[in-house]
Amino acid sequence: MSDKKTRILQATEKLLAMYGFHGISMQMVAKEAGVAAGTIYRYFEDKDDLLHQLHDHILSHVANKITQDVSDEMPLKKRFRTMWLNIWKMANQEDAPLINRGQFENLPRRQGQEQHQLEQKLFAKVNQLFDEGKASGQFKQLDNEILSVLSLEPSACLARKHVNGVFNVSDDARDAAIEACWDAITQH
């Protein structure tokens, strides 16, 4: 990806976190990115295309961060813990405004099979974790989306509360939360 395109995407993410979808213009994005307004249209058809590509860009970033340091040889629980902590670390970083403010889910995205296939590809290691857990009988026989909501998504929610000072999470409390999330998806 070109440096200018990356700067445009980063500027858009920052402005969306500050002003929301309706509060930004292509002119604002160009100014924030330090490019001419016409330059944006070399990379993006219009504002909707910019927002769709931003969604995919962030999704790719998130998928890479979640699966960092995860290998297929790790036991399921260690893979799970690593992913959970990767989400925790990512949500505690200041360089991801939309993720940190919980606004990513509201970002417009393309609908359809192509989007679904992209998400399946990006999160293949997460799905593999859940599929292996179900195949071995360790995990409940639920859809992977449900398993993710029950087990991994609480990490980001708890991290946002921690970052925003709503709730202070000690290391012991964080470890107990990881165990509770693991317990939520395992067979008993």
C-alpha positions as CSV (number, residue, x, y, z in Angstrom):
1,M,0.0,0.0,0.0
2,S,1.3,3.4,-0.9
3,D,2.4,5.9,1.8
4,K,-0.2,8.4,0.7
5,K,-3.0,5.8,0.8
6,T,-2.0,4.7,4.3
7,R,-1.9,8.4,5.5
8,I,-5.4,8.9,4.1
9,L,-6.7,5.9,5.8
10,Q,-5.1,6.8,9.1
11,A,-6.4,10.4,8.8
12,T,-9.9,9.1,8.1
13,E,-9.8,6.8,11.2
14,K,-8.6,9.7,13.4
15,L,-11.3,12.1,12.1
16,L,-14.1,9.5,12.3
17,A,-13.1,8.9,16.0
18,M,-13.4,12.6,16.6
19,Y,-16.3,13.7,14.5
20,G,-18.3,10.6,13.4
21,F,-19.3,9.7,9.8
22,H,-21.4,12.7,9.1
23,G,-19.0,15.1,10.6
24,I,-16.1,14.6,8.2
25,S,-15.6,15.6,4.6
26,M,-13.1,14.6,2.0
27,Q,-11.5,18.0,2.4
28,M,-11.0,17.4,6.1
29,V,-9.4,14.1,5.4
30,A,-7.1,15.6,2.7
31,K,-6.0,18.3,5.1
32,E,-5.4,15.8,8.0
33,A,-3.4,13.4,5.7
34,G,-1.4,16.3,4.2
35,V,-2.4,15.6,0.6
36,A,-4.4,17.4,-2.0
37,A,-8.1,16.7,-2.1
38,G,-7.8,15.3,-5.6
39,T,-5.2,12.8,-4.4
40,I,-7.8,10.9,-2.4
41,Y,-9.7,10.2,-5.6
42,R,-6.7,8.3,-7.0
43,Y,-7.2,5.7,-4.3
44,F,-10.9,5.9,-3.5
45,E,-14.0,6.3,-5.7
46,D,-15.9,8.4,-3.1
47,K,-16.4,8.7,0.6
48,D,-18.3,5.4,0.8
49,D,-15.4,3.6,-0.9
50,L,-13.0,5.3,1.5
51,L,-15.0,4.1,4.5
52,H,-15.3,0.5,3.1
53,Q,-11.6,0.4,2.5
54,L,-10.9,1.8,5.9
55,H,-13.1,-1.0,7.4
56,D,-11.1,-3.6,5.5
57,H,-7.8,-2.0,6.5
58,I,-8.7,-1.9,10.2
59,L,-10.1,-5.5,10.0
60,S,-6.8,-6.7,8.5
61,H,-4.8,-4.8,11.2
62,V,-7.0,-6.3,13.9
63,A,-6.7,-9.9,12.5
64,N,-2.9,-9.6,12.4
65,K,-2.7,-8.3,15.9
66,I,-5.0,-10.9,17.3
67,T,-3.0,-13.8,15.8
68,Q,0.4,-12.4,16.5
69,D,2.7,-15.0,18.2
70,V,0.0,-17.7,17.7
71,S,1.1,-21.0,16.2
72,D,-0.9,-24.1,15.3
73,E,1.5,-26.2,17.5
74,M,0.3,-24.4,20.7
75,P,-2.2,-26.2,22.8
76,L,-5.7,-24.7,22.4
77,K,-5.7,-23.0,25.8
78,K,-2.4,-21.3,25.1
79,R,-3.6,-20.1,21.7
80,F,-6.8,-18.8,23.2
81,R,-4.9,-17.0,26.0
82,T,-2.5,-15.4,23.5
83,M,-5.3,-14.2,21.3
84,W,-7.2,-12.8,24.3
85,L,-4.1,-11.0,25.6
86,N,-3.4,-9.7,22.1
87,I,-6.8,-8.1,22.0
88,W,-6.3,-6.7,25.4
89,K,-2.9,-5.1,24.4
90,M,-4.4,-3.8,21.1
91,A,-7.4,-2.2,22.9
92,N,-5.0,-0.5,25.4
93,Q,-2.9,1.1,22.7
94,E,-3.5,4.7,21.7
95,D,-2.8,4.2,18.0
96,A,-6.2,2.7,17.1
97,P,-8.9,5.4,17.7
98,L,-11.9,3.7,16.3
99,I,-11.1,0.4,18.0
100,N,-10.4,2.2,21.3
101,R,-13.6,4.1,21.2
102,G,-15.7,1.1,20.3
103,Q,-16.8,2.7,17.0
104,F,-15.4,0.1,14.6
105,E,-18.6,-1.9,14.6
106,N,-20.5,1.1,13.3
107,L,-18.2,1.6,10.4
108,P,-19.9,1.0,7.1
109,R,-18.9,-2.1,5.3
110,R,-19.7,-3.9,2.1
111,Q,-22.3,-6.6,2.3
112,G,-22.2,-9.9,0.5
113,Q,-20.1,-13.0,-0.1
114,E,-16.9,-11.1,-1.0
115,Q,-16.9,-9.4,2.4
116,H,-17.6,-12.7,4.2
117,Q,-14.8,-14.5,2.4
118,L,-12.4,-11.7,3.3
119,E,-13.3,-11.9,7.0
120,Q,-13.0,-15.7,6.9
121,K,-9.6,-15.4,5.4
122,L,-8.4,-12.8,7.8
123,F,-9.6,-14.6,10.9
124,A,-8.7,-18.1,9.7
125,K,-6.6,-18.8,12.8
126,V,-9.4,-17.7,15.2
127,N,-11.9,-20.0,13.3
128,Q,-9.3,-22.8,13.3
129,L,-9.0,-22.5,17.1
130,F,-12.8,-22.8,17.5
131,D,-13.1,-25.6,14.9
132,E,-10.4,-27.6,16.6
133,G,-11.9,-27.1,20.0
134,K,-15.3,-28.3,18.8
135,A,-13.8,-31.2,16.9
136,S,-11.9,-32.4,20.0
137,G,-15.0,-32.0,22.2
138,Q,-13.4,-29.3,24.3
139,F,-15.6,-26.5,23.1
140,K,-19.4,-26.2,23.0
141,Q,-21.0,-26.9,19.7
142,L,-21.8,-23.3,18.9
143,D,-21.3,-21.1,15.8
144,N,-17.8,-19.6,15.8
145,E,-19.3,-16.1,15.9
146,I,-21.1,-17.0,19.2
147,L,-17.9,-18.6,20.6
148,S,-16.0,-15.4,19.7
149,V,-18.5,-13.1,21.4
150,L,-18.5,-15.2,24.5
151,S,-14.8,-15.6,24.8
152,L,-12.6,-13.1,22.9
153,E,-14.8,-9.9,22.6
154,P,-15.0,-9.4,26.4
155,S,-11.2,-8.7,26.3
156,A,-11.7,-5.5,24.2
157,C,-14.7,-4.4,26.2
158,L,-12.9,-4.8,29.5
159,A,-9.8,-3.1,28.1
160,R,-11.8,-0.1,27.0
161,K,-13.3,0.2,30.5
162,H,-9.8,0.0,31.9
163,V,-8.3,2.6,29.5
164,N,-11.2,5.0,30.1
165,G,-10.9,4.7,33.9
166,V,-14.3,3.2,34.3
167,F,-12.9,0.1,36.0
168,N,-9.3,-0.7,37.0
169,V,-8.3,-4.2,36.0
170,S,-5.4,-5.7,37.9
171,D,-3.3,-8.5,36.4
172,D,-5.0,-11.0,38.7
173,A,-8.5,-9.8,37.7
174,R,-7.5,-9.9,34.0
175,D,-6.2,-13.5,34.4
176,A,-9.5,-14.4,36.1
177,A,-11.4,-12.9,33.2
178,I,-9.4,-14.9,30.8
179,E,-10.3,-18.1,32.7
180,A,-14.0,-17.1,32.9
181,C,-14.0,-16.5,29.1
182,W,-12.4,-19.9,28.5
183,D,-14.9,-21.5,30.9
184,A,-17.8,-19.9,28.9
185,I,-16.9,-21.9,25.8
186,T,-15.6,-25.2,27.1
187,Q,-17.7,-28.3,27.7
188,H,-18.3,-29.2,31.4
